[in-house]
Amino acid sequence: MTKPGVTTRQVHADRLLNHPTDGAVHASTTNSVLFEFEKTQELVDVFQGKKVGHVYSRSSSGSVTALQNILTEMEGGIASVCFATGMAAISSTILSLFKAGDHIIVSQYLFGNTRSFMDTLADLGIELTFVDVTSIHDVIAAKRANTRAVYAETIANPVTQVSDARAIGKWCEENSLLFMVDNTMTPPPSFDAKAMKASLVMTSLTKYIAGHGNVLGGAIIDMGTFDWTGFDNIKPQYQVADASLWGITQIKKKGLRDMGATLSPQSAHLISVGLETLTLRMARSTENALKLATYLEGHDHIERVYYPGLANHPQHYIAREQLSSYGAILSFDLVPGIDPCEFLDQLKLVLSATHLGDTRSLALPVASTIFFENGQRERARMGITETMIRLSVGIEDIDDIVADFEQALSCLAQ
Ligand SMILES: *Cc1c(COP(=O)(O)O)cnc(C)c1O
């Protein structure tokens, strides 16, 4: 049989990958923190990694493992670890793999809280260079003798810069550098992490994958493309038999077991249910985003629209070539003199809320909220204007979304 399509695989993944008992179509959700062993030797063997099993649910449980199996299959990787939030996945992974004196080349266009976390890394002695990841030349120019990794997002938020992942991945492979990609904006199958030679994919499950604004989660997926034997931060005790698992083992032990931001079994269940409709929601949101971007672009009160699906977007050609979806985040600048908050108050269907990747369309003023802490200079460096509005386009009927903007913009004209 030929390999089923991605939607088919997502809908049936829990049943087929996790083999729930009694005819159940979802993996069971356990409330047990502890796991009993009839023979103590078995407990010892699990502790020593000689046998697969669960001993304490901070480290692992059947429910979270079930979601990890689905995520690994979906990304085409070799192993995954889930965390309580996307930020926990990012921070725990980086803290478990790097040490003072290491150098990481980092995108200058980052999710606000990831950018803020980078300051913490700098305080700990990890060296960082922030570069424009839409240009491979800027990335290459930042390399030093102690460079270990490159960290980028597929499509950045709110300005929607698209990183040149194919060129960065190829260069990282040639230079034995870890390529870490935050794929939250372009969940599978939009971005082919393996073809782009990503080493580790990080994602906020809270966003498109769960999709309904009712659960937090994060994950890291090892794509199996990186040679961990050349990465000398792996502790001897995690240099297990299969070298492809060295990295994920250290992330599991240091990042999850020791740092402890574990995903709850109930959350894992909610995320796996949301995931069943991921491709449908993503396709609809993306289609809506392109239509809305086109509408807004033509309006007198709108100065500029930022959306990779528009032909005049600076990285439209990269997005077209490297992504199978332009995503559903778009931002725009109102013409000078219009207050973003006053405008947003006119919207009736679209919610004023921070969050993205939801079924509902959401909007917020960027400079005064999610990038307020960064200050005007840093915002300018990221391409964020002071009046920018960010939209996360939902799955509503597009005519209703456009009508809402039409009436809100017409209020301004009066
Ligand atoms: C939301 C988000 C995160 C953080 O995820 P949480 O689940 O909210 O912690 C990280 N990266 C990107 C690109 C995001 O949009």
PDBQT file of the ligand as one rigid body, heavy atoms in Angstrom, charges set to zero:
ROOT
HETATM    1  C1  LIG A 501       4.046  30.867  21.132  1.00  0.00    +0.000 C 
HETATM    2  C2  LIG A 501       5.382  30.614  20.600  1.00  0.00    +0.000 A 
HETATM    3  C3  LIG A 501       6.385  30.050  21.406  1.00  0.00    +0.000 A 
HETATM    4  C4  LIG A 501       6.154  29.713  22.858  1.00  0.00    +0.000 C 
HETATM    5  O1  LIG A 501       5.149  28.766  23.019  1.00  0.00    +0.000 OA
HETATM    6  P1  LIG A 501       4.264  28.660  24.368  1.00  0.00    +0.000 P 
HETATM    7  O2  LIG A 501       3.558  27.364  24.173  1.00  0.00    +0.000 OA
HETATM    8  O3  LIG A 501       3.351  29.829  24.394  1.00  0.00    +0.000 OA
HETATM    9  O4  LIG A 501       5.217  28.659  25.500  1.00  0.00    +0.000 OA
HETATM   10  C5  LIG A 501       7.626  29.829  20.844  1.00  0.00    +0.000 A 
HETATM   11  N1  LIG A 501       7.891  30.148  19.567  1.00  0.00    +0.000 NA
HETATM   12  C6  LIG A 501       6.957  30.691  18.761  1.00  0.00    +0.000 A 
HETATM   13  C7  LIG A 501       7.301  30.999  17.357  1.00  0.00    +0.000 C 
HETATM   14  C8  LIG A 501       5.675  30.947  19.252  1.00  0.00    +0.000 A 
HETATM   15  O5  LIG A 501       4.747  31.496  18.458  1.00  0.00    +0.000 OA
ENDROOT
TORSDOF 0
